[in-house]
Amino acid sequence: MPGRFDAAETFVDQCEAPRSGVDIEGNTFPDEQGTLLEELFWLRSWTNETYLWNEEVPDQDPNDFSDRLAYFAELRTFEITRSGEDKDDFHFSEPTSEYLARRNSAGSAGYGASIAALSRSVPRDFRIRYTDPGTPAAEEVSGQINLVRGARILEVDGVDLINATSQADIDTLNAGLFPATPGETHVFTIQDPGASDSRTITLVSGNVSTKPVNRVSVIDTATGPVGYLLFNTFSPFAAEEELADAFNELSRAGVSDLVLDLRYNGGGLLAVASQLGYQIAGRAQTQGRTFEALRYNTGIGGTSPVTGQPNDPIPFYDSGLGFTLPNGAPLSSLDLPRVFVLTTERTCSASEAVINGLRGVDVEVVVIGDVTCGKPFGFFPTDNCGETYYTIQFQGVNDKGFGDYADGFVPQDSDFEFGVQVPGCTVADDLTRELGDENEALLAAALQFREDGTCPAAPQTTSSFEIRRLTDGATDVATTAITPAEDIFLTNRDMTMPY
């Protein structure tokens, strides 16, 4: 009946196709024989109980749907922000087996390279953003790294990536760019940045997983050592230990400032984001303070609608939590009064929580790059009948109660009229130099701002946030687009804690 919502627990785990056995974490599947309609009623009631904007969700009859994912797609708000973006642009689901595999650092087929599609339409322009160390993409062959940052992909297995339009060619390109299994051999023709000639390489796909801390270094300057940390994801669980190791290294080096490169980090475990905040700011600035508090929908009191536990603020965690560090193991910290954060429109969710959380305890955050994605929202990934659902369930606010940055954090010299302005400089992402190179545009701008408080001349005048909005939805000439499936961890605030 419209407006009547039985408790979600009435329908949970009542599955049209129940699973049996255990998952990869050793947990027995709770599924019981049920029906598709019971799965849809669970989605409807669960959304009403937990969705942040539940009063903006049209109450559609589950009997009108024959697919659970199609029904879930309708269970969200369709309002927009001041800038014209969807208010909820983060409504996803995925098979639970895939979610658990990524969360536990299970590898998947690939080369270990992140690909930037600067243009998906003919003439296409696909470049390498970065590679993960120890992967086929980063392997050195005859004195040359297979794929370097900024390299343009010209051909895959003899097919012209720039101009191909036939479905057969598109299929070949997709098969080579995004291999389905480890051990596949594919031939690439690429052009390195600044090179006039192309070169041909052979890549064999491996079983690869994202490395959270991609690189860490110390830059010597006339005013003291500066740490550089390229951190690409707060998930999987390995992020906890890798971050701790990186800060131990930076602490031993006695760095006086930190450049935290989050330009491609879309989020992940919020608990690890809290640990990162502590390792930057230290005990004196964070003790007894809130990293992030969660605001749920208006019908919820002081208890989390997902966990049933008290809705206590999340502190700045100063020790291991049991992901990949022993529970209670002390974390080192740099005790910095400011941090330089490198950002793009891909800097999202848990990454933005670090910016907001540090600003909440008066650590100066200088943003170098571009407008962040604008996601002060998060969710508890929830499994039902083999599908893990991500529905926005809370808004995160810092120690000062602030969390209104749905249009992103904006460097103060940007002409983007929305979002939250913060100190810093608008600088276009530089694909001509390796990440960590002192002459790479974003890092160089951070070092310049640190030295004299100025930005590089002629800042980018149009935010890539605006460019993204104009080009979103552009279709490829061919029927099937050439594009990888995005990892859900790239745009989330995952509230998971160790079991």
Residue pairs with C-beta under 8 A, 6 or more apart in sequence:
2 59
2 61
3 59
5 44
5 45
5 48
5 49
6 41
6 45
7 45
7 49
8 42
8 45
8 46
8 49
10 41
10 45
11 34
11 38
11 39
11 41
11 42
11 45
12 42
12 46
12 384
13 30
13 31
13 32
13 34
13 384
13 385
14 32
14 33
14 34
14 35
14 38
14 39
14 42
14 385
15 31
15 32
15 33
15 34
15 38
15 39
15 384
15 385
15 386
16 34
16 35
16 36
16 38
16 39
16 385
17 385
17 386
18 29
18 31
18 32
18 33
18 34
18 385
19 29
19 31
19 385
19 386
20 29
20 31
21 28
21 29
22 28
22 29
23 29
23 96
23 97
23 100
24 97
24 100
24 101
24 104
24 106
25 100
25 104
25 499
31 385
31 386
34 385
36 66
36 68
37 62
37 63
39 68
39 384
39 385
40 62
40 65
40 68
40 71
41 62
42 384
43 62
43 68
43 71
43 72
43 75
43 384
43 389
44 59
44 62
44 71
44 75
46 382
46 384
46 389
46 391
47 54
47 57
47 75
47 391
48 54
48 57
49 299
49 305
50 296
50 297
50 305
50 306
50 380
50 391
50 393
51 57
51 75
51 76
51 297
51 391
51 392
51 393
52 295
52 296
52 297
52 377
52 392
52 393
52 394
52 395
53 76
53 77
53 79
53 87
53 88
53 297
53 392
54 297
54 299
55 297
55 298
56 77
56 78
56 79
57 75
57 76
57 77
58 74
60 71
60 74
62 71
65 71
68 385
68 387
69 93
69 387
72 91
72 93
72 389
72 391
73 91
75 91
75 391
76 88
76 91
76 391
76 392
77 87
77 88
78 86
78 87
78 88
79 86
79 87
79 88
80 86
80 87
81 87
81 374
81 406
81 407
81 418
82 407
82 418
83 407
83 418
83 419
83 465
83 469
84 469
85 374
85 406
85 407
85 469
87 406
88 377
88 392
89 375
90 349
90 375
90 377
90 390
90 392
90 491
90 492
91 390
91 391
91 392
92 389
92 390
92 488
92 491
93 387
93 388
93 389
93 390
94 387
94 388
94 488
95 386
95 387
95 388
96 383
96 386
96 387
96 388
97 386
99 381
99 383
99 388
99 488
100 106
101 108
102 108
102 209
102 235
102 236
102 487
102 488
102 489
103 235
103 236
103 237
103 494
103 496
104 236
104 237
105 209
105 236
105 237
105 238
106 209
107 182
107 206
107 207
107 208
107 209
108 207
108 208
108 209
109 179
109 180
109 181
109 182
109 184
109 205
109 206
109 207
109 208
110 135
110 178
110 179
110 205
110 206
110 208
111 131
111 135
111 136
111 137
111 146
111 147
111 179
111 203
111 205
111 206
111 208
112 131
112 132
112 134
112 135
112 136
112 137
112 138
112 206
112 208
113 128
113 129
113 130
113 131
113 132
113 135
113 137
113 147
114 128
114 129
114 130
114 131
114 264
115 126
115 127
115 128
115 129
115 153
115 177
115 484
116 126
116 127
116 128
116 129
116 431
117 124
117 125
117 126
117 482
117 483
118 125
118 126
118 127
119 125
120 474
120 476
120 481
120 482
120 483
121 474
121 475
121 476
121 477
122 162
122 163
122 164
122 165
122 477
123 162
123 163
124 161
124 162
124 163
124 482
125 152
125 162
126 152
126 153
126 161
126 177
126 482
127 150
127 151
127 152
127 153
127 431
128 137
128 147
128 148
128 149
128 150
128 151
128 153
128 431
129 149
129 264
129 431
130 149
130 214
130 230
130 232
130 264
130 435
131 137
131 138
131 145
131 146
131 147
131 148
131 149
132 138
132 208
132 210
132 211
132 214
133 211
133 214
133 215
134 211
135 206
135 208
136 146
136 203
136 204
136 205
136 206
136 208
137 146
137 147
137 203
138 145
138 146
138 147
139 145
139 146
140 146
141 201
144 199
146 201
146 203
147 190
147 201
147 203
148 192
148 193
148 434
149 193
149 431
149 433
149 434
149 435
150 192
150 193
150 431
150 432
150 433
151 190
151 191
151 192
151 193
152 190
152 191
153 161
153 177
153 188
153 189
153 190
154 160
154 161
154 162
154 189
154 190
154 191
154 198
155 161
155 187
155 188
155 189
156 172
156 173
156 176
156 177
156 186
156 187
156 188
156 189
157 172
157 173
157 175
157 176
157 186
157 187
158 172
158 187
159 169
159 172
159 173
159 176
160 169
161 173
161 482
164 170
164 173
164 478
165 477
165 478
166 478
167 478
167 479
167 480
169 478
170 476
170 478
170 479
170 480
170 482
171 480
173 482
174 480
174 482
175 186
176 186
176 187
176 188
177 482
177 484
178 484
178 485
179 186
179 205
181 205
182 205
182 206
182 207
183 204
183 205
184 204
184 205
185 202
185 203
185 204
185 205
186 202
186 203
186 205
187 200
187 201
187 202
187 203
188 200
188 201
188 202
188 203
189 198
189 199
189 200
190 198
190 199
190 200
190 201
191 197
191 198
191 199
192 199
193 431
193 432
193 433
194 432
209 236
210 232
210 233
210 236
210 487
210 489
211 232
211 238
211 242
212 231
212 232
212 233
212 234
212 235
212 236
212 238
212 239
212 242
212 243
213 229
213 230
213 231
213 232
213 239
213 242
213 243
213 245
213 246
214 230
214 231
214 232
214 435
215 228
215 229
215 230
215 435
215 436
216 227
216 228
216 229
216 230
216 246
216 249
216 250
217 227
217 228
217 436
218 225
218 226
218 227
218 228
218 250
218 253
218 255
219 225
219 226
219 227
219 228
219 259
219 438
219 447
221 447
221 450
221 451
223 256
223 450
223 451
224 255
224 256
224 257
225 253
225 254
225 255
225 256
226 255
226 256
226 257
226 258
226 259
226 447
226 450
227 250
227 253
227 255
227 257
227 258
227 259
227 334
228 258
228 259
228 261
228 436
228 443
229 246
229 250
229 258
229 259
229 260
229 261
230 261
230 435
230 436
231 239
231 243
231 246
231 260
231 261
231 262
231 265
231 276
232 264
232 265
233 239
233 265
233 266
233 267
233 268
233 487
233 489
233 490
234 265
234 267
234 268
234 269
234 270
234 272
234 273
234 276
234 350
234 351
234 489
234 494
235 267
235 268
235 269
235 272
235 489
235 494
236 268
236 489
237 269
237 323
237 324
237 498
238 323
238 324
239 268
239 269
239 272
239 323
239 324
240 269
240 272
240 275
240 320
240 321
240 323
240 324
240 325
241 323
241 324
241 325
243 272
243 275
243 276
243 279
244 275
244 279
244 320
244 325
244 329
244 331
244 332
247 279
247 331
247 332
247 333
247 334
248 332
250 258
250 334
251 332
251 333
251 334
255 334
257 336
257 338
257 339
257 340
257 450
258 280
258 334
258 336
258 339
258 340
259 339
259 340
259 341
259 342
259 443
259 446
259 447
260 280
260 339
260 340
260 341
260 342
260 354
261 342
261 435
261 436
261 442
261 443
262 341
262 342
262 343
262 347
262 351
262 354
263 342
263 343
263 344
263 346
263 347
263 369
263 429
263 442
264 344
264 346
264 347
265 346
265 347
265 348
265 350
265 351
266 346
266 347
266 348
266 349
266 351
266 373
266 489
266 490
266 491
266 492
267 273
267 348
267 349
267 350
267 351
267 375
267 489
267 490
267 491
267 492
267 493
267 494
268 349
268 350
268 489
268 492
268 493
268 494
269 323
269 350
269 494
269 496
270 292
270 314
270 350
270 353
270 378
270 396
270 493
270 494
270 495
271 314
271 317
271 321
271 323
271 495
271 496
271 497
272 323
272 350
273 291
273 292
273 350
273 351
273 353
273 354
273 357
273 493
274 291
274 292
274 314
274 315
274 316
274 317
274 357
275 316
275 317
275 318
275 321
275 331
276 354
277 286
277 291
277 316
277 354
277 357
277 358
278 286
278 291
278 316
278 317
278 318
278 331
278 333
279 331
279 332
279 333
279 334
280 333
280 334
280 336
280 339
280 354
280 358
280 363
281 316
281 333
281 335
281 336
281 358
281 361
281 363
282 333
282 334
282 335
282 336
283 318
283 333
283 335
284 335
285 335
285 337
285 361
285 362
285 363
286 315
286 316
286 318
286 361
287 316
288 315
289 315
289 316
289 360
289 361
289 399
290 313
290 314
290 315
290 360
290 398
290 399
291 313
291 314
291 315
291 316
291 317
291 353
291 357
291 360
291 398
291 399
292 313
292 314
292 353
292 356
292 357
292 396
292 397
292 398
293 311
293 313
293 314
293 396
293 397
293 398
293 401
294 304
294 311
294 313
294 314
294 378
294 394
294 395
294 396
294 397
295 394
295 395
295 396
295 397
295 403
296 304
296 305
296 311
296 393
296 394
297 305
297 393
300 311
302 310
302 311
303 309
303 310
303 311
304 310
304 311
305 393
306 380
306 382
306 393
306 495
307 380
316 357
316 361
317 331
318 330
318 331
318 333
319 327
319 328
319 329
319 330
319 331
320 326
320 327
320 328
320 329
320 331
321 327
321 497
321 498
322 498
323 498
327 498
336 363
337 363
337 364
338 363
338 364
338 365
338 366
339 358
339 363
339 364
339 365
339 366
340 366
340 368
340 446
340 449
340 450
341 347
341 354
341 355
341 365
341 366
341 367
341 368
342 368
342 369
342 442
342 443
342 446
343 351
343 367
343 368
343 369
343 370
343 371
343 372
343 409
344 369
344 370
344 372
344 429
344 464
345 370
345 371
345 372
345 373
345 408
345 463
345 464
345 465
345 468
346 373
346 490
347 369
347 372
347 373
348 372
348 373
348 374
348 375
348 490
348 491
349 373
349 375
349 377
349 378
349 491
349 492
349 493
350 378
350 492
350 493
350 494
351 372
352 372
352 373
352 374
352 375
352 376
352 405
352 408
352 409
353 376
353 396
353 493
355 365
355 367
355 372
355 409
355 422
356 376
356 396
356 397
356 398
356 402
356 403
356 405
356 409
357 398
357 399
358 365
359 365
359 398
359 400
359 402
359 422
360 398
360 399
360 400
360 402
361 398
361 399
364 423
365 422
365 423
366 422
366 423
366 424
366 446
366 449
366 450
367 409
367 410
367 411
367 422
367 423
367 424
368 411
368 424
368 425
368 427
368 442
368 445
368 446
368 449
369 411
369 424
369 426
369 427
369 429
369 442
370 411
370 414
370 426
370 427
370 428
370 429
370 460
370 463
370 464
370 465
371 407
371 408
371 409
371 410
371 411
371 414
371 416
371 419
371 463
371 464
371 465
372 405
372 408
372 409
372 419
373 408
373 465
373 491
374 405
374 406
374 407
374 408
374 419
374 465
375 406
375 491
375 493
376 395
376 396
376 397
376 403
376 404
376 405
376 406
377 392
377 394
377 395
377 396
377 406
377 493
378 392
378 393
378 394
378 396
378 492
378 493
378 494
378 495
379 390
379 391
379 392
379 393
379 394
379 492
379 493
379 494
379 495
380 393
380 495
380 496
381 388
381 389
381 390
381 492
381 494
381 496
382 388
382 389
382 391
383 389
390 488
390 492
395 403
396 403
396 493
397 403
404 420
405 419
405 420
407 418
407 419
407 420
407 465
408 418
408 419
408 420
408 465
409 419
409 420
409 422
410 416
410 418
410 419
410 420
410 421
410 422
410 463
411 421
411 422
411 423
411 424
411 425
411 426
411 427
412 421
412 422
412 423
412 424
413 424
413 425
413 426
413 455
413 459
414 421
414 426
414 459
414 463
415 461
415 462
415 463
416 463
416 465
416 466
419 465
424 449
424 455
425 445
425 449
425 455
425 456
425 459
426 455
426 459
426 460
426 463
427 441
427 442
427 445
427 455
427 456
427 459
427 460
428 441
428 460
428 464
429 441
429 442
429 464
430 440
430 441
430 442
433 439
433 440
433 441
434 440
435 443
436 443
437 443
438 444
438 447
441 456
444 456
445 455
445 456
448 454
448 455
448 456
449 455
475 481
476 482
